[in-house]
């Protein structure tokens, strides 16, 4: 049998160690052997019933290294599970075991103290009922707490306190552990209803949790956490509640936050384990079932109240920069959700936040729960999704010192931080579109959303795991709708800034920085134009990136309509490797400090020229596609220059303007209005003129074709602005 072989190996290794042979390697094998026995014991403790007396002498062995400490720890854990199952163990064995456990509690570290008191609780409560031994052990530690309390309250500078400090640390820790495993009120004669021992212990632990020594504070709160496992209602007392909330606040040290989170986790785990054991041991009697149900309801009510009190502080711990704090917060929250103590919807924004965590262990747990939530409820509330996106941006700013990017390098290709969330929404067209539309809506209000936030969203849109052509096409379509209005308005403000002392620049002059720099302009106005153009600039760069990465041609983008069902769009998208999203100018702008001096005029002019170039590519026509496309490419006619407050233009009449050719002449307006495109948004800005449909362009060409010129033609844009997708109306 494997267990018998392991015990024989353990004895052999122990004999070898006693002779001084083997050294560190022998000690390591000894620890491995005992650990394996412990794992067998966890699964089936009956396998080690015959070996309990063989393992017991290890508790009295000499402990001189970390390996020896681990051996004692695992032996105590094995005996804790095996001894209560033994039939008629000898009194000498039990007495010797209790004595060895108490000795270890008195002189060893907290890991061994925990395992020994746990073992002592199992032996005394289930087998020997030797409570006088426990009472004597408890009083040694508790009386020291009272003594130190008296000395400290009289004079905190008393020199005796320094000598008593190690004993104080051990006492606060051990008293809490003893209260966890034993009901002190039931067997201590000094305990009365008016002044029970449990309340006196609580007062001592709370007092030392306010000690000026942080280590004493931590040990006291650790003991308080053990104490509250048996008395969970004490966590709702004002003293405990204020202490825990203070330690979970943003200004507290990470050690304090971790300790409070451990205390909450211990309580929730104990409740879960107690209910599980009670359920497994429940009988078929109706009375026992009713008692079990009542016990479960009481535990759930207390746990639910505790969860409601500390939930906000726990959730805010998700945004902590310390990894251990975030790990503790995740473990506590998942226990709360699993036990149904709070509604999971209010936790979704924070789970979305930690689903972007750089630490894989945290990220995996968050993704698992988001997947469970999606499969159980079928959807996410849109407001919680957007709150999660914002919190994830805030989290990455805190984590990386203000430089928050929306992607991470996985292997050789970048991946969006919100990739898992998007994959959960992707299968449902309505939910997917609503999510993408909500992300793009951030760019419509530049004043309310910082440039860093917009860059974070753009990164995620650039590297989302799109699976079909329809997905990037939908993003590009909505980008066009946004830019056709806001981009045209920004162009108009640029021209007003540049034409402040003369005519509005046009033609090649708009692309020649040397000529533009000779014009007088308001530098502050020009700088403001550049600042306000960053959102549109990001969208233009994002569109270019998606077209390159997904292989989208201009004709595909123009022909796409979200209201039309076309099986072509359901084809799998082919992502090109090596295509990266590079908003270098935006990154450069973000790196500038708020009080930095203004840039040069040429820098702003260069931004204007680049912005105008990207705008001219918003609605291009591909050449060589067919004869009609070729015709359209040669008949694209620009609109008249937009009005400017400073330009010396003749007053315009109410008649519809004609079309200006490359030579400056005007053609008569077409009698056939463009089909299939809305003019409502275009008319909102004087700088936007819709590019007509095929019929409109052909009729213009027949009226008076523009002469061939070597000068580059100006292009203006329109949008399917009135095209309303029913899936996105909110």
HURA-V98173 format. One record per residue. N is the residue number from 1. RES is the residue in one letter. PSI is psi in degrees with one decimal (999 if undefined). NEAR is the number of other ideal C-beta (glycine too) atoms within 12 Angstrom. D_LAST is the distance of its C-alpha to the last C-alpha in Angstrom with 2 decimals. Layout:
N,RES,PSI,NEAR,D_LAST  N,RES,PSI,NEAR,D_LAST
This chain:
1,X,141.8,13,67.30  2,X,-40.4,17,64.86  3,X,-41.8,29,64.83  4,X,-41.7,17,68.63  5,X,-39.6,17,68.79  6,X,-40.1,30,66.41  7,X,-41.3,31,68.53  8,X,-42.1,18,71.66  9,X,-39.6,22,70.07  10,X,-44.7,35,69.09  11,X,-39.2,23,72.68  12,X,-44.7,20,74.02  13,X,-35.9,29,71.75  14,X,-40.6,30,72.72  15,X,-40.0,16,76.39  16,X,-40.5,20,75.89  17,X,-35.8,30,74.13  18,X,-30.3,16,76.99  19,X,-1.9,12,79.48  20,X,14.6,10,77.47  21,X,155.9,15,76.63  22,X,-40.8,19,73.27  23,X,-139.7,16,71.86  24,X,-36.0,15,68.10  25,X,-41.0,15,67.50  26,X,-40.9,27,69.15  27,X,-40.4,28,67.07  28,X,-40.8,21,63.84  29,X,-34.8,24,64.93  30,X,-45.3,37,65.80  31,X,-42.5,30,62.31  32,X,-40.1,22,60.76  33,X,-45.9,36,63.02  34,X,-38.2,40,62.20  35,X,-41.7,24,58.45  36,X,-40.9,25,58.74  37,X,-38.7,40,60.66  38,X,-39.4,33,57.95  39,X,-39.1,22,55.29  40,X,-39.7,29,57.51  41,X,-37.9,32,57.97  42,X,-37.4,18,54.24  43,X,-45.3,15,53.92  44,X,89.7,17,57.19  45,X,-21.9,27,59.36  46,X,-22.5,18,62.15  47,X,-21.1,27,63.08  48,X,13.4,39,64.52  49,X,-40.3,26,66.40  50,X,-14.5,18,69.74  51,X,6.3,32,69.01  52,X,-45.1,38,68.07  53,X,-25.2,23,71.62  54,X,-36.8,26,71.74  55,X,-25.8,40,68.64  56,X,-42.7,33,69.54  57,X,-19.7,22,72.17  58,X,-23.5,38,69.55  59,X,-23.3,41,68.30  60,X,8.7,20,71.64  61,X,163.3,24,71.80  62,X,136.6,16,71.89  63,X,104.3,27,68.54  64,X,-1.9,13,69.00  65,X,170.9,19,66.00  66,X,-34.9,17,62.29  67,X,-42.1,29,63.21  68,X,-37.7,30,65.47  69,X,-41.1,29,62.69  70,X,-37.0,27,60.35  71,X,-47.0,39,63.13  72,X,-41.3,43,63.64  73,X,-48.9,33,59.92  74,X,-33.0,37,59.52  75,X,-42.6,46,62.80  76,X,-38.4,43,61.67  77,X,-37.8,35,58.39  78,X,-47.3,43,60.37  79,X,-32.5,48,62.83  80,X,-38.0,37,60.05  81,X,-25.5,33,58.88  82,X,-43.4,39,62.32  83,X,-44.1,42,64.65  84,X,-17.9,24,62.95  85,X,-9.0,24,63.45  86,X,140.1,27,67.16  87,X,118.5,13,69.69  88,X,57.4,11,72.42  89,X,151.9,25,72.18  90,X,146.7,17,75.31  91,X,-35.2,13,75.44  92,X,-38.7,13,76.76  93,X,-45.8,26,73.80  94,X,-42.4,31,71.31  95,X,-42.0,20,73.22  96,X,-38.4,24,73.47  97,X,-46.1,42,69.76  98,X,-42.2,37,68.81  99,X,-43.3,25,71.22  100,X,-39.4,32,69.89  101,X,-42.6,42,66.28  102,X,-39.5,34,67.16  103,X,-42.1,23,69.10  104,X,-36.1,37,66.17  105,X,-34.2,41,63.90  106,X,-24.3,22,66.39  107,X,-6.3,18,66.67  108,X,177.0,28,63.82  109,X,176.9,24,60.31  110,X,-30.7,25,57.08  111,X,-45.8,23,56.12  112,X,-33.3,35,59.47  113,X,-42.6,41,59.42  114,X,-48.6,33,56.17  115,X,-35.7,34,57.48  116,X,-42.2,42,60.87  117,X,-36.1,41,59.59  118,X,-43.8,32,57.21  119,X,-42.6,42,60.24  120,X,-39.5,42,62.40  121,X,-41.7,38,59.88  122,X,-39.9,31,59.90  123,X,-47.9,42,63.72  124,X,-45.8,34,64.44  125,X,-31.8,24,61.79  126,X,-20.7,21,62.46  127,X,-64.5,29,66.09  128,X,-30.9,29,68.48  129,X,36.5,17,66.98  130,X,69.0,26,68.92  131,X,-27.1,26,67.01  132,X,-35.2,18,69.91  133,X,-42.7,28,69.40  134,X,-39.9,36,65.73  135,X,-43.8,27,66.68  136,X,-42.3,21,69.20  137,X,-42.8,35,66.74  138,X,-44.7,40,64.07  139,X,-31.3,28,66.50  140,X,-41.6,23,67.65  141,X,-39.7,38,64.18  142,X,-40.8,36,63.17  143,X,-33.3,23,66.41  144,X,-37.8,29,65.89  145,X,-43.7,41,62.45  146,X,-39.5,26,64.12  147,X,-47.7,24,66.88  148,X,-36.3,37,64.61  149,X,-45.0,31,62.43  150,X,-46.7,19,65.54  151,X,-41.9,22,66.80  152,X,-39.8,27,63.48  153,X,-29.6,18,62.83  154,X,-42.1,13,66.38  155,X,105.7,12,66.34  156,X,-13.5,19,63.55  157,X,11.9,11,66.05  158,X,127.0,18,68.58  159,X,-22.1,11,70.07  160,X,-27.3,19,70.15  161,X,-34.9,27,66.36  162,X,-40.4,17,66.40  163,X,-29.5,14,68.79  164,X,-2.6,26,66.75  165,X,-48.6,25,63.42  166,X,-39.7,20,63.56  167,X,-35.0,26,64.48  168,X,-44.1,36,61.67  169,X,-43.7,30,59.09  170,X,-38.4,33,60.48  171,X,-45.5,39,60.72  172,X,-38.3,45,57.15  173,X,-45.8,40,55.87  174,X,-37.7,46,58.39  175,X,-42.3,47,58.25  176,X,-41.2,45,54.52  177,X,-42.5,42,55.15  178,X,-37.3,46,57.99  179,X,-29.3,41,55.83  180,X,-40.9,36,53.21  181,X,-10.7,36,55.77  182,X,144.3,38,58.16  183,X,93.1,23,57.92  184,X,-31.2,34,60.21  185,X,-23.3,25,60.25  186,X,-23.5,18,61.92  187,X,5.5,23,65.03  188,X,119.8,26,65.66  189,X,-24.1,14,68.22  190,X,-6.1,20,67.14  191,X,127.6,23,63.73  192,X,168.8,13,63.36  193,X,-33.8,9,60.59  194,X,-33.9,9,60.81  195,X,69.9,15,60.74  196,X,156.2,22,59.68  197,X,-37.4,35,60.04  198,X,-39.4,33,56.34  199,X,-34.5,24,55.48  200,X,-38.5,29,58.21  201,X,-42.0,45,56.92  202,X,-43.5,36,53.42  203,X,-41.1,28,54.90  204,X,-44.0,38,56.81  205,X,-39.2,46,53.85  206,X,-39.2,33,51.66  207,X,-48.3,28,54.55  208,X,-15.4,41,55.04  209,X,-14.7,37,51.33  210,X,13.1,25,51.81  211,X,153.8,28,54.87  212,X,-20.2,14,55.24  213,X,119.6,23,55.76  214,X,-34.5,20,52.43  215,X,-37.8,24,54.03  216,X,-40.5,35,55.27  217,X,-47.4,31,51.79  218,X,-43.4,32,50.30  219,X,-36.2,36,53.03  220,X,-42.8,44,52.65  221,X,-31.5,44,48.90  222,X,-46.5,39,49.58  223,X,-36.5,44,52.10  224,X,-35.8,48,49.69  225,X,-41.7,42,47.18  226,X,-44.3,40,49.94  227,X,-42.3,44,50.93  228,X,-10.3,42,47.44  229,X,-40.2,39,47.31  230,X,-31.7,32,49.94  231,X,71.0,30,48.71  232,X,-25.5,34,44.88  233,X,-20.4,24,44.64  234,X,-15.7,33,46.31  235,X,-17.3,38,43.15  236,X,-3.5,24,41.66  237,X,149.1,24,44.65  238,X,-41.1,13,44.01  239,X,-45.6,25,46.32  240,X,-43.2,34,44.63  241,X,-46.7,26,41.08  242,X,-39.9,21,41.77  243,X,-47.4,34,43.67  244,X,-43.3,39,40.99  245,X,-35.3,27,38.17  246,X,-39.8,23,40.50  247,X,-23.5,40,41.25  248,X,-7.8,39,37.64  249,X,162.8,20,36.77  250,X,-27.7,20,36.18  251,X,-8.3,13,39.70  252,X,159.3,28,41.58  253,X,157.3,22,43.40  254,X,-31.4,25,42.05  255,X,-42.2,22,45.02  256,X,-43.4,35,44.08  257,X,-45.6,40,40.44  258,X,-38.0,31,41.59  259,X,-42.3,35,44.12  260,X,-42.2,43,41.74  261,X,-36.9,41,39.30  262,X,-40.7,32,42.33  263,X,-45.0,42,43.30  264,X,-40.5,44,39.92  265,X,-41.2,31,39.98  266,X,-43.1,35,43.55  267,X,-48.1,42,42.68  268,X,-39.2,41,39.75  269,X,-40.2,24,41.88  270,X,-41.5,28,44.78  271,X,-44.8,35,42.78  272,X,-44.2,26,41.43  273,X,-40.1,18,44.96  274,X,-45.4,26,46.60  275,X,-36.9,24,44.35  276,X,-44.6,17,44.85  277,X,-42.9,15,48.65  278,X,-36.6,22,48.77  279,X,-40.4,18,46.84  280,X,-33.0,11,49.21  281,X,-0.4,15,52.28  282,X,140.0,20,51.22  283,X,179.2,14,53.77  284,X,-5.6,9,53.51  285,X,139.4,10,54.74  286,X,-36.6,11,52.37  287,X,-42.6,12,53.45  288,X,-38.2,16,52.60  289,X,-39.9,17,49.17  290,X,-40.5,14,48.44  291,X,-40.7,17,49.69  292,X,-41.6,25,47.54  293,X,-41.4,18,44.43  294,X,-41.2,15,45.30  295,X,-43.4,22,45.91  296,X,-39.0,26,42.56  297,X,-41.2,15,40.75  298,X,-45.5,20,42.64  299,X,-42.6,30,41.85  300,X,-38.6,25,38.14  301,X,-45.1,20,37.97  302,X,-45.5,29,39.69  303,X,-38.0,38,37.70  304,X,-40.4,25,34.39  305,X,-41.7,22,35.53  306,X,-43.8,39,36.63  307,X,-40.4,37,33.34  308,X,-36.4,21,31.38  309,X,-42.4,28,33.83  310,X,2.3,40,33.78  311,X,-47.1,30,30.30  312,X,-42.8,21,28.91  313,X,-36.4,36,32.09  314,X,-44.1,43,32.02  315,X,-39.1,34,28.50  316,X,-23.4,29,29.49  317,X,-16.1,42,32.48  318,X,-25.0,47,30.22  319,X,11.2,31,30.11  320,X,147.5,36,33.91  321,X,-15.4,23,35.82  322,X,128.7,25,38.49  323,X,-43.1,24,38.10  324,X,-34.0,24,39.98  325,X,-44.3,36,37.75  326,X,-39.3,38,34.60  327,X,-45.2,31,36.47  328,X,-41.8,35,37.48  329,X,-40.5,43,34.01  330,X,-45.0,38,32.58  331,X,-40.9,31,35.39  332,X,-45.6,43,34.96  333,X,-41.3,42,31.21  334,X,-34.7,34,31.62  335,X,-41.9,32,34.37  336,X,-45.2,39,32.26  337,X,-42.0,33,29.43  338,X,-33.9,24,32.02  339,X,-0.6,30,33.72  340,X,33.0,17,30.53  341,X,-22.1,33,31.22  342,X,163.0,31,27.65  343,X,129.6,18,24.17  344,X,-20.9,29,23.31  345,X,-35.5,23,19.64  346,X,-13.2,25,20.86  347,X,-11.6,38,23.03  348,X,-44.9,39,20.53  349,X,-36.4,36,19.97  350,X,-32.9,44,23.76  351,X,-36.3,44,24.34  352,X,-40.0,44,22.10  353,X,-50.2,42,24.26  354,X,-9.3,47,27.52  355,X,-11.6,43,26.46  356,X,9.7,46,27.12  357,X,138.9,35,30.50  358,X,-25.6,23,33.49  359,X,120.7,23,35.51  360,X,-35.9,17,35.20  361,X,-37.7,18,36.20  362,X,-45.3,35,33.29  363,X,-41.4,32,30.81  364,X,-42.8,19,31.99  365,X,-42.4,30,31.65  366,X,-44.1,42,28.08  367,X,-38.3,29,27.14  368,X,-43.2,23,28.94  369,X,-37.9,34,27.06  370,X,-39.1,39,23.62  371,X,-42.2,21,24.80  372,X,-42.2,20,26.04  373,X,-42.0,32,22.81  374,X,-42.0,29,20.91  375,X,-30.1,14,23.60  376,X,-44.8,16,23.80  377,X,-17.0,19,20.22  378,X,-10.3,15,18.74  379,X,169.6,22,15.58  380,X,144.8,35,14.57  381,X,132.4,24,12.10  382,X,-39.6,28,9.83  383,X,-35.9,18,11.18  384,X,-33.4,29,14.63  385,X,-47.2,36,14.46  386,X,-34.3,31,13.87  387,X,-37.5,25,16.50  388,X,-38.7,41,18.73  389,X,-44.6,43,18.51  390,X,-42.0,32,19.55  391,X,-34.6,32,22.25  392,X,-36.2,43,23.58  393,X,-45.0,40,24.06  394,X,-41.2,28,25.83  395,X,-44.0,36,27.92  396,X,-28.8,34,29.11  397,X,-42.7,26,30.00  398,X,-37.0,23,32.15  399,X,-37.5,29,33.61  400,X,20.8,20,34.59  401,X,40.1,11,35.40  402,X,-13.3,21,32.52  403,X,93.5,18,32.45  404,X,115.7,35,29.30  405,X,151.5,36,28.66  406,X,20.5,40,25.88  407,X,164.2,30,28.27  408,X,151.0,29,31.46  409,X,113.5,15,34.50  410,X,105.9,17,35.02  411,X,-124.0,8,38.29  412,X,-4.1,9,38.45  413,X,139.5,21,34.79  414,X,148.2,28,31.97  415,X,138.1,26,29.10  416,X,142.1,34,25.70  417,X,-29.4,42,25.67  418,X,21.9,44,22.31  419,X,-42.3,32,23.76  420,X,-41.7,34,24.06  421,X,-43.6,42,20.50  422,X,-38.7,39,19.39  423,X,-28.5,25,21.99  424,X,-29.0,35,20.54  425,X,-16.5,34,17.11  426,X,-35.6,27,18.81  427,X,-24.3,17,19.94  428,X,114.4,18,16.57  429,X,-42.6,24,15.08  430,X,-45.7,22,11.49  431,X,-38.2,27,11.74  432,X,-47.6,36,13.82  433,X,-39.2,31,11.72  434,X,-39.2,29,8.69  435,X,-47.2,42,11.54  436,X,-41.4,44,13.27  437,X,-39.4,33,10.55  438,X,-37.1,34,10.08  439,X,-43.0,44,13.88  440,X,-22.7,37,14.32  441,X,-21.4,28,12.24  442,X,-31.2,34,15.17  443,X,-11.2,42,17.43  444,X,-18.0,26,15.88  445,X,84.4,16,17.30  446,X,-31.6,26,20.76  447,X,-34.2,16,22.16  448,X,-22.6,14,19.99  449,X,128.4,26,20.33  450,X,160.4,27,23.89  451,X,-35.2,35,25.34  452,X,-39.5,32,26.24  453,X,-41.6,36,22.68  454,X,-38.9,40,21.68  455,X,-39.9,42,24.73  456,X,-43.7,41,23.84  457,X,-42.5,43,20.42  458,X,-39.7,44,22.20  459,X,-44.4,41,24.87  460,X,-40.7,43,22.56  461,X,-32.1,46,20.92  462,X,-32.6,44,24.49  463,X,20.0,35,25.87  464,X,147.6,41,23.19  465,X,71.7,32,24.95  466,X,136.6,34,23.59  467,X,-28.0,24,25.25  468,X,162.5,25,24.56  469,X,-30.6,31,24.63  470,X,-31.7,34,21.13  471,X,-55.1,37,19.71  472,X,-31.5,41,21.48  473,X,-38.5,38,21.16  474,X,-40.9,41,17.38  475,X,-46.1,43,17.73  476,X,-42.0,43,20.41  477,X,-44.9,39,18.52  478,X,-29.7,41,15.66  479,X,-45.2,46,18.50  480,X,-41.8,44,20.21  481,X,-40.8,41,17.34  482,X,-45.8,38,17.22  483,X,-29.8,43,21.01  484,X,-26.5,43,21.84  485,X,-60.0,34,20.84  486,X,-37.7,39,21.39  487,X,-39.0,44,24.37  488,X,-37.3,40,26.07  489,X,-40.2,31,25.83  490,X,-40.5,38,27.36  491,X,-41.1,47,30.10  492,X,-41.9,34,30.88  493,X,-34.9,35,31.30  494,X,-47.3,42,33.51  495,X,-33.9,39,35.67  496,X,-39.1,33,36.00  497,X,-37.2,37,37.17  498,X,-25.3,43,39.60  499,X,29.0,32,40.83  500,X,-27.7,25,41.56  501,X,11.7,20,45.29  502,X,-160.3,22,45.57  503,X,155.6,23,44.03  504,X,131.9,34,40.68  505,X,146.7,37,41.37  506,X,165.2,34,40.87  507,X,-140.0,25,41.92  508,X,-23.5,20,43.81  509,X,-32.2,28,44.15  510,X,-18.0,34,40.50  511,X,-2.4,23,41.33  512,X,105.6,23,44.68  513,X,-34.8,25,44.36  514,X,-43.6,15,48.03  515,X,-39.9,18,47.57  516,X,-35.9,33,44.34  517,X,-19.9,23,46.05  518,X,-15.2,17,48.81  519,X,144.1,29,46.47  520,X,134.4,19,46.15  521,X,161.9,32,42.68  522,X,109.7,23,41.07  523,X,-38.3,24,40.80  524,X,-40.9,16,38.45  525,X,-40.6,27,36.12  526,X,-40.3,36,36.36  527,X,-38.7,29,35.63  528,X,-37.3,23,32.51  529,X,-43.6,32,31.37  530,X,-39.7,38,31.99  531,X,-44.6,31,30.09  532,X,-13.2,30,26.98  533,X,-6.0,41,27.19  534,X,-37.4,39,26.90  535,X,-47.2,41,23.12  536,X,-38.7,43,23.50  537,X,-41.3,43,26.69  538,X,-42.8,45,25.09  539,X,-40.3,45,22.56  540,X,-42.6,39,25.55  541,X,-37.2,37,27.55  542,X,-40.7,43,24.82  543,X,-46.1,42,24.62  544,X,-42.3,34,28.41  545,X,-45.6,33,28.55  546,X,-37.3,38,26.21  547,X,-41.8,34,28.23  548,X,-45.0,23,31.44  549,X,-39.4,32,30.50  550,X,1.9,36,28.95  551,X,40.7,22,31.33  552,X,124.6,36,28.84  553,X,164.7,22,30.69  554,X,-38.1,26,29.57  555,X,-38.1,22,29.85  556,X,-42.0,26,27.54  557,X,-38.5,34,24.87  558,X,-36.1,31,25.40  559,X,-18.7,23,25.49  560,X,137.3,32,22.33  561,X,126.4,23,19.39  562,X,-18.0,31,16.27  563,X,-9.6,17,16.38  564,X,139.4,18,20.01  565,X,119.7,12,21.43  566,X,122.1,17,24.48  567,X,-19.4,10,26.54  568,X,-35.0,16,27.80  569,X,-14.1,28,24.59  570,X,-0.4,15,25.12  571,X,150.3,19,28.33  572,X,137.1,17,28.84  573,X,140.0,28,28.44  574,X,106.5,16,31.73  575,X,127.3,27,31.44  576,X,132.0,17,34.32  577,X,152.8,13,36.14  578,X,0.8,10,37.15  579,X,119.2,21,34.20  580,X,151.6,22,32.96  581,X,117.7,32,30.33  582,X,81.6,22,32.48  583,X,63.0,35,30.90  584,X,-38.3,16,34.35  585,X,-35.4,29,33.95  586,X,-40.9,36,30.89  587,X,-39.5,23,32.88  588,X,-39.0,20,35.78  589,X,-38.4,30,33.75  590,X,-29.3,27,32.50  591,X,-15.5,17,36.11  592,X,136.2,20,37.25  593,X,153.5,9,37.98  594,X,-33.7,10,36.49  595,X,16.7,6,39.97  596,X,146.9,12,41.02  597,X,155.6,11,42.79  598,X,153.7,18,41.09  599,X,175.7,21,41.58  600,X,161.9,16,43.86  601,X,-40.6,27,43.08  602,X,-33.4,19,43.56  603,X,-45.2,23,40.93  604,X,-38.5,33,38.27  605,X,-38.3,34,39.54  606,X,-40.3,24,39.32  607,X,-39.9,35,35.64  608,X,-46.2,41,35.08  609,X,-42.6,30,36.98  610,X,-41.3,30,35.11  611,X,-42.5,41,31.70  612,X,-37.2,42,32.89  613,X,-42.9,23,34.23  614,X,-35.3,33,30.93  615,X,-35.9,37,29.20  616,X,-20.1,28,31.91  617,X,4.2,24,31.00  618,X,-38.2,38,27.36  619,X,56.4,38,28.16  620,X,167.2,28,31.69  621,X,132.0,29,33.57  622,X,139.6,22,35.51  623,X,149.6,18,39.16  624,X,8.5,12,41.19  625,X,-50.7,19,38.39  626,X,179.1,14,39.87  627,X,-34.8,13,41.73  628,X,-38.8,21,38.75  629,X,-38.3,23,36.96  630,X,-41.3,18,40.24  631,X,-42.4,22,40.49  632,X,-36.9,31,37.06  633,X,-30.2,26,38.02  634,X,-9.6,23,41.08  635,X,12.5,33,39.52  636,X,122.3,35,36.68  637,X,135.0,41,37.35  638,X,163.6,36,36.14  639,X,165.0,36,35.01  640,X,156.0,29,37.15  641,X,145.1,31,36.98  642,X,152.4,36,34.47  643,X,150.2,23,36.04  644,X,147.0,27,37.13  645,X,-23.9,19,38.37  646,X,-3.6,22,41.56  647,X,144.5,26,42.32  648,X,71.9,13,45.27  649,X,147.7,19,43.71  650,X,149.5,9,45.04  651,X,136.1,8,42.88  652,X,150.9,16,40.46  653,X,177.8,8,40.41  654,X,-5.3,6,37.57  655,X,149.9,9,38.46  656,X,129.9,19,36.17  657,X,154.0,24,37.59  658,X,-163.4,25,39.15  659,X,128.1,35,38.75  660,X,129.9,26,40.85  661,X,179.1,29,42.82  662,X,-21.4,26,44.01  663,X,-2.8,18,47.20  664,X,-6.6,19,45.51  665,X,157.6,18,46.18  666,X,136.2,23,43.64  667,X,155.9,29,43.07  668,X,146.4,19,42.28  669,X,146.7,24,38.65  670,X,142.1,29,37.85  671,X,-13.7,16,37.95  672,X,108.8,18,35.42  673,X,153.8,19,31.89  674,X,144.7,27,29.85  675,X,152.1,18,27.99  676,X,-0.9,22,24.69  677,X,143.4,33,23.41  678,X,144.7,24,21.63  679,X,1.7,25,23.63  680,X,-45.5,20,21.12  681,X,-35.9,29,20.31  682,X,-36.1,32,23.86  683,X,-14.0,22,25.30  684,X,-17.9,20,23.55  685,X,137.3,32,26.07  686,X,-11.2,27,29.71  687,X,-1.3,36,29.87  688,X,124.7,37,27.52  689,X,127.8,39,29.14  690,X,139.8,36,27.63  691,X,123.4,39,29.68  692,X,175.2,32,30.40  693,X,-178.0,24,30.60  694,X,-44.9,27,33.89  695,X,-43.1,22,35.25  696,X,-44.6,30,34.63  697,X,-38.1,33,36.24  698,X,-38.4,23,39.17  699,X,-36.3,26,39.81  700,X,-42.4,33,39.90  701,X,-37.8,27,42.29  702,X,-31.6,17,44.53  703,X,-53.6,22,44.65  704,X,96.2,21,46.00  705,X,139.7,22,45.43  706,X,142.9,27,45.30  707,X,150.6,16,48.45  708,X,128.0,12,48.49  709,X,154.3,18,48.43  710,X,-17.2,10,48.70  711,X,146.6,20,46.23  712,X,131.5,19,42.71  713,X,148.3,28,40.26  714,X,144.1,37,37.20  715,X,142.6,28,33.79  716,X,173.4,35,30.64  717,X,162.5,42,27.19  718,X,177.1,38,24.31  719,X,151.9,37,20.87  720,X,64.8,36,18.94  721,X,-26.1,28,16.58  722,X,6.5,20,15.50  723,X,110.2,25,14.93  724,X,118.8,18,11.40  725,X,121.5,26,10.61  726,X,-21.4,13,9.07  727,X,-12.0,23,8.49  728,X,3.3,27,6.07  729,X,124.3,10,3.75  730,X,999,17,0.00
